[in-house]
Amino acid sequence: MAKAYWVATYRAIKNPDAMAAYANVSRQAIEAAGGRVIARGMPAAVFELGQMERVVLIEFDSVASAKAAYESPAYKAAHDLLGDGADRDIRIVEAVD
């Protein structure tokens, strides 16, 4: 089974306090679901239509485990803390074998 990556990009952080609360709780929820944060922060460089926006890259053992993490009650609690405090995009992509 191929690994999967949860890629989150933040277009805007509108409420830094909500973002901080979310970050603390979401990392625990993601790690409990088997996720491993492998990169986070601003890009070192962007090209073509790339945007200079915060990126978080999380590795999972499979697409199913990445989706299960997103849909878990623990992650929902973190998501609720964030509310509309950020404009973001989350994608799950499967690794190439």
PDB file as gemmi writes it, atoms N, CA and C in Angstrom:
CRYST1    1.000    1.000    1.000  90.00  90.00  90.00 P 1                      
ATOM      1  N   MET A   1       0.850  -1.181   0.000  1.00  0.00           N  
ATOM      2  CA  MET A   1       0.000   0.000   0.000  1.00  0.00           C  
ATOM      3  C   MET A   1       0.897   1.246   0.000  1.00  0.00           C  
ATOM      4  N   ALA A   2       0.584   2.199  -0.840  1.00  0.00           N  
ATOM      5  CA  ALA A   2       1.376   3.421  -0.976  1.00  0.00           C  
ATOM      6  C   ALA A   2       1.083   4.392   0.165  1.00  0.00           C  
ATOM      7  N   LYS A   3       2.118   5.110   0.561  1.00  0.00           N  
ATOM      8  CA  LYS A   3       1.929   6.165   1.547  1.00  0.00           C  
ATOM      9  C   LYS A   3       1.098   7.279   0.927  1.00  0.00           C  
ATOM     10  N   ALA A   4       0.603   8.152   1.787  1.00  0.00           N  
ATOM     11  CA  ALA A   4      -0.186   9.292   1.322  1.00  0.00           C  
ATOM     12  C   ALA A   4       0.277  10.536   2.053  1.00  0.00           C  
ATOM     13  N   TYR A   5       0.058  11.661   1.423  1.00  0.00           N  
ATOM     14  CA  TYR A   5       0.466  12.936   1.986  1.00  0.00           C  
ATOM     15  C   TYR A   5      -0.721  13.887   2.052  1.00  0.00           C  
ATOM     16  N   TRP A   6      -0.871  14.482   3.202  1.00  0.00           N  
ATOM     17  CA  TRP A   6      -1.882  15.505   3.447  1.00  0.00           C  
ATOM     18  C   TRP A   6      -1.142  16.816   3.258  1.00  0.00           C  
ATOM     19  N   VAL A   7      -1.576  17.598   2.289  1.00  0.00           N  
ATOM     20  CA  VAL A   7      -0.937  18.869   1.962  1.00  0.00           C  
ATOM     21  C   VAL A   7      -1.926  19.989   2.289  1.00  0.00           C  
ATOM     22  N   ALA A   8      -1.544  20.837   3.214  1.00  0.00           N  
ATOM     23  CA  ALA A   8      -2.397  21.966   3.589  1.00  0.00           C  
ATOM     24  C   ALA A   8      -1.673  23.260   3.227  1.00  0.00           C  
ATOM     25  N   THR A   9      -2.367  24.137   2.522  1.00  0.00           N  
ATOM     26  CA  THR A   9      -1.817  25.457   2.217  1.00  0.00           C  
ATOM     27  C   THR A   9      -2.758  26.504   2.802  1.00  0.00           C  
ATOM     28  N   TYR A  10      -2.152  27.491   3.406  1.00  0.00           N  
ATOM     29  CA  TYR A  10      -2.913  28.535   4.087  1.00  0.00           C  
ATOM     30  C   TYR A  10      -2.847  29.818   3.279  1.00  0.00           C  
ATOM     31  N   ARG A  11      -3.951  30.207   2.688  1.00  0.00           N  
ATOM     32  CA  ARG A  11      -4.001  31.443   1.901  1.00  0.00           C  
ATOM     33  C   ARG A  11      -4.001  32.667   2.808  1.00  0.00           C  
ATOM     34  N   ALA A  12      -4.642  32.527   3.966  1.00  0.00           N  
ATOM     35  CA  ALA A  12      -4.695  33.637   4.927  1.00  0.00           C  
ATOM     36  C   ALA A  12      -4.956  33.084   6.311  1.00  0.00           C  
ATOM     37  N   ILE A  13      -4.279  33.641   7.297  1.00  0.00           N  
ATOM     38  CA  ILE A  13      -4.576  33.332   8.699  1.00  0.00           C  
ATOM     39  C   ILE A  13      -5.238  34.581   9.258  1.00  0.00           C  
ATOM     40  N   LYS A  14      -6.539  34.471   9.472  1.00  0.00           N  
ATOM     41  CA  LYS A  14      -7.341  35.624   9.881  1.00  0.00           C  
ATOM     42  C   LYS A  14      -7.407  35.792  11.391  1.00  0.00           C  
ATOM     43  N   ASN A  15      -7.200  34.699  12.127  1.00  0.00           N  
ATOM     44  CA  ASN A  15      -7.270  34.754  13.582  1.00  0.00           C  
ATOM     45  C   ASN A  15      -6.093  33.954  14.148  1.00  0.00           C  
ATOM     46  N   PRO A  16      -4.980  34.630  14.463  1.00  0.00           N  
ATOM     47  CA  PRO A  16      -3.795  33.921  14.962  1.00  0.00           C  
ATOM     48  C   PRO A  16      -4.044  33.132  16.250  1.00  0.00           C  
ATOM     49  N   ASP A  17      -4.920  33.629  17.118  1.00  0.00           N  
ATOM     50  CA  ASP A  17      -5.209  32.896  18.357  1.00  0.00           C  
ATOM     51  C   ASP A  17      -5.920  31.583  18.064  1.00  0.00           C  
ATOM     52  N   ALA A  18      -6.895  31.617  17.163  1.00  0.00           N  
ATOM     53  CA  ALA A  18      -7.597  30.387  16.771  1.00  0.00           C  
ATOM     54  C   ALA A  18      -6.636  29.434  16.078  1.00  0.00           C  
ATOM     55  N   MET A  19      -5.732  29.972  15.268  1.00  0.00           N  
ATOM     56  CA  MET A  19      -4.743  29.148  14.576  1.00  0.00           C  
ATOM     57  C   MET A  19      -3.828  28.461  15.575  1.00  0.00           C  
ATOM     58  N   ALA A  20      -3.394  29.167  16.602  1.00  0.00           N  
ATOM     59  CA  ALA A  20      -2.517  28.584  17.623  1.00  0.00           C  
ATOM     60  C   ALA A  20      -3.233  27.473  18.393  1.00  0.00           C  
ATOM     61  N   ALA A  21      -4.485  27.715  18.756  1.00  0.00           N  
ATOM     62  CA  ALA A  21      -5.261  26.694  19.464  1.00  0.00           C  
ATOM     63  C   ALA A  21      -5.446  25.457  18.588  1.00  0.00           C  
ATOM     64  N   TYR A  22      -5.764  25.690  17.318  1.00  0.00           N  
ATOM     65  CA  TYR A  22      -5.919  24.595  16.353  1.00  0.00           C  
ATOM     66  C   TYR A  22      -4.621  23.810  16.218  1.00  0.00           C  
ATOM     67  N   ALA A  23      -3.503  24.495  16.082  1.00  0.00           N  
ATOM     68  CA  ALA A  23      -2.212  23.840  15.854  1.00  0.00           C  
ATOM     69  C   ALA A  23      -1.867  22.881  16.986  1.00  0.00           C  
ATOM     70  N   ASN A  24      -2.098  23.295  18.220  1.00  0.00           N  
ATOM     71  CA  ASN A  24      -1.793  22.428  19.362  1.00  0.00           C  
ATOM     72  C   ASN A  24      -2.633  21.165  19.367  1.00  0.00           C  
ATOM     73  N   VAL A  25      -3.912  21.317  19.153  1.00  0.00           N  
ATOM     74  CA  VAL A  25      -4.827  20.172  19.233  1.00  0.00           C  
ATOM     75  C   VAL A  25      -4.750  19.315  17.976  1.00  0.00           C  
ATOM     76  N   SER A  26      -4.599  19.936  16.810  1.00  0.00           N  
ATOM     77  CA  SER A  26      -4.587  19.161  15.570  1.00  0.00           C  
ATOM     78  C   SER A  26      -3.360  18.265  15.476  1.00  0.00           C  
ATOM     79  N   ARG A  27      -2.224  18.739  15.902  1.00  0.00           N  
ATOM     80  CA  ARG A  27      -1.016  17.897  15.814  1.00  0.00           C  
ATOM     81  C   ARG A  27      -1.188  16.631  16.641  1.00  0.00           C  
ATOM     82  N   GLN A  28      -1.738  16.759  17.836  1.00  0.00           N  
ATOM     83  CA  GLN A  28      -1.984  15.583  18.675  1.00  0.00           C  
ATOM     84  C   GLN A  28      -2.954  14.625  17.993  1.00  0.00           C  
ATOM     85  N   ALA A  29      -4.017  15.160  17.399  1.00  0.00           N  
ATOM     86  CA  ALA A  29      -5.009  14.321  16.722  1.00  0.00           C  
ATOM     87  C   ALA A  29      -4.404  13.619  15.517  1.00  0.00           C  
ATOM     88  N   ILE A  30      -3.615  14.352  14.753  1.00  0.00           N  
ATOM     89  CA  ILE A  30      -2.994  13.787  13.551  1.00  0.00           C  
ATOM     90  C   ILE A  30      -1.986  12.708  13.925  1.00  0.00           C  
ATOM     91  N   GLU A  31      -1.157  12.973  14.921  1.00  0.00           N  
ATOM     92  CA  GLU A  31      -0.174  11.973  15.339  1.00  0.00           C  
ATOM     93  C   GLU A  31      -0.850  10.738  15.927  1.00  0.00           C  
ATOM     94  N   ALA A  32      -1.936  10.930  16.665  1.00  0.00           N  
ATOM     95  CA  ALA A  32      -2.675   9.788  17.215  1.00  0.00           C  
ATOM     96  C   ALA A  32      -3.259   8.913  16.106  1.00  0.00           C  
ATOM     97  N   ALA A  33      -3.522   9.523  14.954  1.00  0.00           N  
ATOM     98  CA  ALA A  33      -4.074   8.788  13.810  1.00  0.00           C  
ATOM     99  C   ALA A  33      -2.965   8.234  12.901  1.00  0.00           C  
ATOM    100  N   GLY A  34      -1.719   8.354  13.330  1.00  0.00           N  
ATOM    101  CA  GLY A  34      -0.614   7.797  12.557  1.00  0.00           C  
ATOM    102  C   GLY A  34       0.078   8.770  11.628  1.00  0.00           C  
ATOM    103  N   GLY A  35      -0.308  10.040  11.643  1.00  0.00           N  
ATOM    104  CA  GLY A  35       0.312  11.032  10.776  1.00  0.00           C  
ATOM    105  C   GLY A  35       1.629  11.529  11.334  1.00  0.00           C  
ATOM    106  N   ARG A  36       2.539  11.902  10.433  1.00  0.00           N  
ATOM    107  CA  ARG A  36       3.837  12.438  10.811  1.00  0.00           C  
ATOM    108  C   ARG A  36       4.051  13.753  10.065  1.00  0.00           C  
ATOM    109  N   VAL A  37       4.140  14.838  10.815  1.00  0.00           N  
ATOM    110  CA  VAL A  37       4.391  16.137  10.193  1.00  0.00           C  
ATOM    111  C   VAL A  37       5.833  16.119   9.695  1.00  0.00           C  
ATOM    112  N   ILE A  38       6.009  16.287   8.379  1.00  0.00           N  
ATOM    113  CA  ILE A  38       7.366  16.231   7.837  1.00  0.00           C  
ATOM    114  C   ILE A  38       7.866  17.589   7.337  1.00  0.00           C  
ATOM    115  N   ALA A  39       6.973  18.532   7.142  1.00  0.00           N  
ATOM    116  CA  ALA A  39       7.381  19.895   6.772  1.00  0.00           C  
ATOM    117  C   ALA A  39       6.261  20.850   7.144  1.00  0.00           C  
ATOM    118  N   ARG A  40       6.658  22.060   7.554  1.00  0.00           N  
ATOM    119  CA  ARG A  40       5.667  23.109   7.813  1.00  0.00           C  
ATOM    120  C   ARG A  40       6.374  24.447   7.803  1.00  0.00           C  
ATOM    121  N   GLY A  41       5.664  25.441   7.329  1.00  0.00           N  
ATOM    122  CA  GLY A  41       6.219  26.784   7.303  1.00  0.00           C  
ATOM    123  C   GLY A  41       6.039  27.427   5.940  1.00  0.00           C  
ATOM    124  N   MET A  42       6.741  28.519   5.750  1.00  0.00           N  
ATOM    125  CA  MET A  42       6.683  29.240   4.482  1.00  0.00           C  
ATOM    126  C   MET A  42       7.616  28.564   3.475  1.00  0.00           C  
ATOM    127  N   PRO A  43       7.262  28.596   2.196  1.00  0.00           N  
ATOM    128  CA  PRO A  43       8.124  27.988   1.184  1.00  0.00           C  
ATOM    129  C   PRO A  43       9.501  28.646   1.141  1.00  0.00           C  
ATOM    130  N   ALA A  44      10.512  27.852   0.849  1.00  0.00           N  
ATOM    131  CA  ALA A  44      11.855  28.394   0.654  1.00  0.00           C  
ATOM    132  C   ALA A  44      11.925  29.134  -0.678  1.00  0.00           C  
ATOM    133  N   ALA A  45      11.109  28.695  -1.641  1.00  0.00           N  
ATOM    134  CA  ALA A  45      11.035  29.332  -2.964  1.00  0.00           C  
ATOM    135  C   ALA A  45       9.709  28.936  -3.595  1.00  0.00           C  
ATOM    136  N   VAL A  46       9.200  29.794  -4.465  1.00  0.00           N  
ATOM    137  CA  VAL A  46       8.003  29.473  -5.245  1.00  0.00           C  
ATOM    138  C   VAL A  46       8.290  29.786  -6.705  1.00  0.00           C  
ATOM    139  N   PHE A  47       7.665  29.031  -7.602  1.00  0.00           N  
ATOM    140  CA  PHE A  47       7.890  29.203  -9.027  1.00  0.00           C  
ATOM    141  C   PHE A  47       6.563  29.187  -9.769  1.00  0.00           C  
ATOM    142  N   GLU A  48       6.587  29.726 -10.960  1.00  0.00           N  
ATOM    143  CA  GLU A  48       5.438  29.789 -11.856  1.00  0.00           C  
ATOM    144  C   GLU A  48       4.256  30.426 -11.142  1.00  0.00           C  
ATOM    145  N   LEU A  49       3.160  29.726 -10.905  1.00  0.00           N  
ATOM    146  CA  LEU A  49       2.013  30.338 -10.227  1.00  0.00           C  
ATOM    147  C   LEU A  49       1.994  30.048  -8.722  1.00  0.00           C  
ATOM    148  N   GLY A  50       3.125  29.579  -8.180  1.00  0.00           N  
ATOM    149  CA  GLY A  50       3.216  29.279  -6.754  1.00  0.00           C  
ATOM    150  C   GLY A  50       2.932  30.508  -5.904  1.00  0.00           C  
ATOM    151  N   GLN A  51       2.389  30.273  -4.742  1.00  0.00           N  
ATOM    152  CA  GLN A  51       2.037  31.345  -3.816  1.00  0.00           C  
ATOM    153  C   GLN A  51       2.931  31.262  -2.582  1.00  0.00           C  
ATOM    154  N   MET A  52       3.365  32.390  -2.073  1.00  0.00           N  
ATOM    155  CA  MET A  52       4.140  32.440  -0.841  1.00  0.00           C  
ATOM    156  C   MET A  52       3.149  32.369   0.324  1.00  0.00           C  
ATOM    157  N   GLU A  53       2.748  31.127   0.654  1.00  0.00           N  
ATOM    158  CA  GLU A  53       1.789  30.898   1.732  1.00  0.00           C  
ATOM    159  C   GLU A  53       2.213  29.685   2.542  1.00  0.00           C  
ATOM    160  N   ARG A  54       1.834  29.678   3.795  1.00  0.00           N  
ATOM    161  CA  ARG A  54       2.202  28.600   4.713  1.00  0.00           C  
ATOM    162  C   ARG A  54       1.769  27.252   4.147  1.00  0.00           C  
ATOM    163  N   VAL A  55       2.642  26.259   4.309  1.00  0.00           N  
ATOM    164  CA  VAL A  55       2.381  24.898   3.836  1.00  0.00           C  
ATOM    165  C   VAL A  55       2.674  23.928   4.972  1.00  0.00           C  
ATOM    166  N   VAL A  56       1.818  22.912   5.108  1.00  0.00           N  
ATOM    167  CA  VAL A  56       2.066  21.826   6.051  1.00  0.00           C  
ATOM    168  C   VAL A  56       1.952  20.528   5.265  1.00  0.00           C  
ATOM    169  N   LEU A  57       2.963  19.657   5.426  1.00  0.00           N  
ATOM    170  CA  LEU A  57       3.003  18.374   4.737  1.00  0.00           C  
ATOM    171  C   LEU A  57       3.050  17.270   5.788  1.00  0.00           C  
ATOM    172  N   ILE A  58       2.058  16.374   5.723  1.00  0.00           N  
ATOM    173  CA  ILE A  58       1.935  15.306   6.716  1.00  0.00           C  
ATOM    174  C   ILE A  58       1.897  13.969   5.990  1.00  0.00           C  
ATOM    175  N   GLU A  59       2.709  13.026   6.458  1.00  0.00           N  
ATOM    176  CA  GLU A  59       2.774  11.703   5.848  1.00  0.00           C  
ATOM    177  C   GLU A  59       1.908  10.713   6.623  1.00  0.00           C  
ATOM    178  N   PHE A  60       1.196   9.876   5.876  1.00  0.00           N  
ATOM    179  CA  PHE A  60       0.390   8.794   6.435  1.00  0.00           C  
ATOM    180  C   PHE A  60       0.755   7.499   5.727  1.00  0.00           C  
ATOM    181  N   ASP A  61       0.398   6.391   6.327  1.00  0.00           N  
ATOM    182  CA  ASP A  61       0.693   5.088   5.734  1.00  0.00           C  
ATOM    183  C   ASP A  61      -0.160   4.788   4.513  1.00  0.00           C  
ATOM    184  N   SER A  62      -1.295   5.473   4.357  1.00  0.00           N  
ATOM    185  CA  SER A  62      -2.193   5.218   3.228  1.00  0.00           C  
ATOM    186  C   SER A  62      -3.180   6.365   3.071  1.00  0.00           C  
ATOM    187  N   VAL A  63      -3.836   6.393   1.925  1.00  0.00           N  
ATOM    188  CA  VAL A  63      -4.908   7.370   1.711  1.00  0.00           C  
ATOM    189  C   VAL A  63      -6.009   7.144   2.736  1.00  0.00           C  
ATOM    190  N   ALA A  64      -6.342   5.892   2.982  1.00  0.00           N  
ATOM    191  CA  ALA A  64      -7.415   5.579   3.940  1.00  0.00           C  
ATOM    192  C   ALA A  64      -7.090   6.132   5.324  1.00  0.00           C  
ATOM    193  N   SER A  65      -5.838   5.989   5.766  1.00  0.00           N  
ATOM    194  CA  SER A  65      -5.501   6.502   7.098  1.00  0.00           C  
ATOM    195  C   SER A  65      -5.485   8.031   7.122  1.00  0.00           C  
ATOM    196  N   ALA A  66      -5.097   8.668   6.025  1.00  0.00           N  
ATOM    197  CA  ALA A  66      -5.132  10.133   5.957  1.00  0.00           C  
ATOM    198  C   ALA A  66      -6.568  10.639   6.014  1.00  0.00           C  
ATOM    199  N   LYS A  67      -7.461   9.991   5.262  1.00  0.00           N  
ATOM    200  CA  LYS A  67      -8.875  10.391   5.290  1.00  0.00           C  
ATOM    201  C   LYS A  67      -9.488  10.139   6.662  1.00  0.00           C  
ATOM    202  N   ALA A  68      -9.144   8.998   7.251  1.00  0.00           N  
ATOM    203  CA  ALA A  68      -9.680   8.676   8.586  1.00  0.00           C  
ATOM    204  C   ALA A  68      -9.229   9.708   9.613  1.00  0.00           C  
ATOM    205  N   ALA A  69      -7.985  10.181   9.495  1.00  0.00           N  
ATOM    206  CA  ALA A  69      -7.502  11.207  10.419  1.00  0.00           C  
ATOM    207  C   ALA A  69      -8.325  12.480  10.283  1.00  0.00           C  
ATOM    208  N   TYR A  70      -8.574  12.893   9.029  1.00  0.00           N  
ATOM    209  CA  TYR A  70      -9.347  14.119   8.801  1.00  0.00           C  
ATOM    210  C   TYR A  70     -10.764  13.991   9.347  1.00  0.00           C  
ATOM    211  N   GLU A  71     -11.337  12.806   9.226  1.00  0.00           N  
ATOM    212  CA  GLU A  71     -12.725  12.574   9.635  1.00  0.00           C  
ATOM    213  C   GLU A  71     -12.859  12.166  11.099  1.00  0.00           C  
ATOM    214  N   SER A  72     -11.757  12.060  11.829  1.00  0.00           N  
ATOM    215  CA  SER A  72     -11.806  11.592  13.220  1.00  0.00           C  
ATOM    216  C   SER A  72     -12.423  12.635  14.153  1.00  0.00           C  
ATOM    217  N   PRO A  73     -13.036  12.178  15.240  1.00  0.00           N  
ATOM    218  CA  PRO A  73     -13.577  13.119  16.224  1.00  0.00           C  
ATOM    219  C   PRO A  73     -12.495  14.024  16.818  1.00  0.00           C  
ATOM    220  N   ALA A  74     -11.298  13.495  17.021  1.00  0.00           N  
ATOM    221  CA  ALA A  74     -10.223  14.306  17.596  1.00  0.00           C  
ATOM    222  C   ALA A  74      -9.833  15.442  16.654  1.00  0.00           C  
ATOM    223  N   TYR A  75      -9.744  15.154  15.354  1.00  0.00           N  
ATOM    224  CA  TYR A  75      -9.398  16.215  14.418  1.00  0.00           C  
ATOM    225  C   TYR A  75     -10.561  17.194  14.259  1.00  0.00           C  
ATOM    226  N   LYS A  76     -11.793  16.698  14.300  1.00  0.00           N  
ATOM    227  CA  LYS A  76     -12.953  17.590  14.209  1.00  0.00           C  
ATOM    228  C   LYS A  76     -12.929  18.607  15.347  1.00  0.00           C  
ATOM    229  N   ALA A  77     -12.527  18.157  16.533  1.00  0.00           N  
ATOM    230  CA  ALA A  77     -12.438  19.081  17.676  1.00  0.00           C  
ATOM    231  C   ALA A  77     -11.416  20.180  17.394  1.00  0.00           C  
ATOM    232  N   ALA A  78     -10.286  19.802  16.788  1.00  0.00           N  
ATOM    233  CA  ALA A  78      -9.270  20.799  16.434  1.00  0.00           C  
ATOM    234  C   ALA A  78      -9.805  21.745  15.370  1.00  0.00           C  
ATOM    235  N   HIS A  79     -10.452  21.174  14.371  1.00  0.00           N  
ATOM    236  CA  HIS A  79     -11.019  21.965  13.271  1.00  0.00           C  
ATOM    237  C   HIS A  79     -12.029  22.975  13.796  1.00  0.00           C  
ATOM    238  N   ASP A  80     -12.820  22.557  14.769  1.00  0.00           N  
ATOM    239  CA  ASP A  80     -13.803  23.461  15.368  1.00  0.00           C  
ATOM    240  C   ASP A  80     -13.127  24.637  16.076  1.00  0.00           C  
ATOM    241  N   LEU A  81     -11.946  24.401  16.667  1.00  0.00           N  
ATOM    242  CA  LEU A  81     -11.204  25.493  17.309  1.00  0.00           C  
ATOM    243  C   LEU A  81     -10.754  26.539  16.289  1.00  0.00           C  
ATOM    244  N   LEU A  82     -10.395  26.076  15.097  1.00  0.00           N  
ATOM    245  CA  LEU A  82      -9.950  26.994  14.046  1.00  0.00           C  
ATOM    246  C   LEU A  82     -11.117  27.803  13.509  1.00  0.00           C  
ATOM    247  N   GLY A  83     -12.263  27.156  13.344  1.00  0.00           N  
ATOM    248  CA  GLY A  83     -13.434  27.854  12.802  1.00  0.00           C  
ATOM    249  C   GLY A  83     -13.103  28.510  11.476  1.00  0.00           C  
ATOM    250  N   ASP A  84     -13.417  29.796  11.349  1.00  0.00           N  
ATOM    251  CA  ASP A  84     -13.108  30.521  10.110  1.00  0.00           C  
ATOM    252  C   ASP A  84     -11.843  31.379  10.290  1.00  0.00           C  
ATOM    253  N   GLY A  85     -10.952  30.915  11.173  1.00  0.00           N  
ATOM    254  CA  GLY A  85      -9.731  31.662  11.467  1.00  0.00           C  
ATOM    255  C   GLY A  85      -8.666  31.594  10.394  1.00  0.00           C  
ATOM    256  N   ALA A  86      -8.892  30.759   9.353  1.00  0.00           N  
ATOM    257  CA  ALA A  86      -7.912  30.664   8.269  1.00  0.00           C  
ATOM    258  C   ALA A  86      -8.628  30.276   6.981  1.00  0.00           C  
ATOM    259  N   ASP A  87      -8.101  30.777   5.877  1.00  0.00           N  
ATOM    260  CA  ASP A  87      -8.527  30.330   4.546  1.00  0.00           C  
ATOM    261  C   ASP A  87      -7.463  29.355   4.084  1.00  0.00           C  
ATOM    262  N   ARG A  88      -7.852  28.109   3.837  1.00  0.00           N  
ATOM    263  CA  ARG A  88      -6.856  27.113   3.483  1.00  0.00           C  
ATOM    264  C   ARG A  88      -7.415  26.076   2.530  1.00  0.00           C  
ATOM    265  N   ASP A  89      -6.518  25.266   2.038  1.00  0.00           N  
ATOM    266  CA  ASP A  89      -6.814  24.196   1.094  1.00  0.00           C  
ATOM    267  C   ASP A  89      -6.122  22.959   1.633  1.00  0.00           C  
ATOM    268  N   ILE A  90      -6.852  21.874   1.774  1.00  0.00           N  
ATOM    269  CA  ILE A  90      -6.246  20.614   2.212  1.00  0.00           C  
ATOM    270  C   ILE A  90      -6.476  19.581   1.122  1.00  0.00           C  
ATOM    271  N   ARG A  91      -5.394  18.889   0.748  1.00  0.00           N  
ATOM    272  CA  ARG A  91      -5.466  17.838  -0.260  1.00  0.00           C  
ATOM    273  C   ARG A  91      -4.769  16.601   0.274  1.00  0.00           C  
ATOM    274  N   ILE A  92      -5.240  15.447  -0.126  1.00  0.00           N  
ATOM    275  CA  ILE A  92      -4.575  14.193   0.190  1.00  0.00           C  
ATOM    276  C   ILE A  92      -4.144  13.590  -1.134  1.00  0.00           C  
ATOM    277  N   VAL A  93      -2.848  13.307  -1.256  1.00  0.00           N  
ATOM    278  CA  VAL A  93      -2.317  12.715  -2.479  1.00  0.00           C  
ATOM    279  C   VAL A  93      -1.595  11.427  -2.136  1.00  0.00           C  
ATOM    280  N   GLU A  94      -1.707  10.464  -3.039  1.00  0.00           N  
ATOM    281  CA  GLU A  94      -1.047   9.171  -2.845  1.00  0.00           C  
ATOM    282  C   GLU A  94       0.367   9.228  -3.407  1.00  0.00           C  
ATOM    283  N   ALA A  95       1.288   8.628  -2.671  1.00  0.00           N  
ATOM    284  CA  ALA A  95       2.684   8.594  -3.118  1.00  0.00           C  
ATOM    285  C   ALA A  95       2.834   7.654  -4.306  1.00  0.00           C  
ATOM    286  N   VAL A  96       3.850   7.912  -5.073  1.00  0.00           N  
ATOM    287  CA  VAL A  96       4.205   7.039  -6.196  1.00  0.00           C  
ATOM    288  C   VAL A  96       5.050   5.910  -5.639  1.00  0.00           C  
ATOM    289  N   ASP A  97       4.714   4.688  -6.013  1.00  0.00           N  
ATOM    290  CA  ASP A  97       5.506   3.536  -5.541  1.00  0.00           C  
ATOM    291  C   ASP A  97       6.885   3.543  -6.123  1.00  0.00           C  
TER     292      ASP A  97                                                      
END                                                                             
